Amino acid sequence: MNIKSVVIFLFLSLVSFCGISQTKPIVLTNVSQIISKQSSGEYQISYADSANGYSVIIPKWWDIKETPSPNFFGGTFDEIDKSKSALLVKAFEKEKFKTLQNFENWVISSYKSGDTPKWSTNQKVLFKKNLSEFNTIGKAFKVQLKTEDTFYNCCYIIVETSKSYLWIDLTSTRETYDANFKKLEKILLQFTAF
């Protein structure tokens, strides 16, 4: 598994969401400012998305990237075994799903092994398991996906804020998932939904 594979997987996943995420214009902290701060060596940067109702502290090892939608925020973690994992917070309008359960079903709950999620054309769900680690934030799942001959382990956390539904998505190789899951736990200690 190489960095290019994880980045390509992440980009293809993002492109398919752009039509489903928020359609209302929003004002966010400029991501390029965060990238610039990181480039200058600043870390523990506060990020707040008031349009979607959450905030998070960005540690030094979460390298924020530009995304194809202003409603997706995230980046990659430091390389492990020639692979970079990605963590994204994806925001969606509540009106598009009506209920949190509908949103959760669309993201992961309604799929069984072998299903292609509605949000993808080239991925198959191989495995999913409920997780209890993030109960104070939302409902979490460990998910294994397959794209062609590549396997990914993911942690999906479904969150309701006062303004949006969020899909927090950690995507890693099978080999790097455990180490990156620990990083996710550290980040989410400083995550707030409002």
Stockholm file with secondary structure:
# STOCKHOLM 1.0

chainA/1-194         MNIKSVVIFLFLSLVSFCGISQTKPIVLTNVSQIISKQSSGEYQISYADSANGYSVIIPKWWDIKETPSPNFFGGTFDEIDKSKSALLVKAFEKEKFKTLQNFENWVISSYKSGDTPKWSTNQKVLFKKNLSEFNTIGKAFKVQLKTEDTFYNCCYIIVETSKSYLWIDLTSTRETYDANFKKLEKILLQFTAF
#=GR chainA/1-194 SS CCHHHHHHHHHHHHHHHTTTSCCSCCCCCCHHHHHHHHHTTCCSEEEEETTTTEEEEECTTEEEECCSSTTEEEEEECCBTTBCCEEEEEEEEGGGTSSHHHHHIIIIITCCTTCCCTTCSSEEEEEEEEECTTTTTCEEEEEEEEETTEEEEEEEEEEECSSEEEEEEEEEETTTHHHHHHHHHHHHTTEEEC
#=GC SS_cons         CCHHHHHHHHHHHHHHHTTTSCCSCCCCCCHHHHHHHHHTTCCSEEEEETTTTEEEEECTTEEEECCSSTTEEEEEECCBTTBCCEEEEEEEEGGGTSSHHHHHIIIIITCCTTCCCTTCSSEEEEEEEEECTTTTTCEEEEEEEEETTEEEEEEEEEEECSSEEEEEEEEEETTTHHHHHHHHHHHHTTEEEC
//
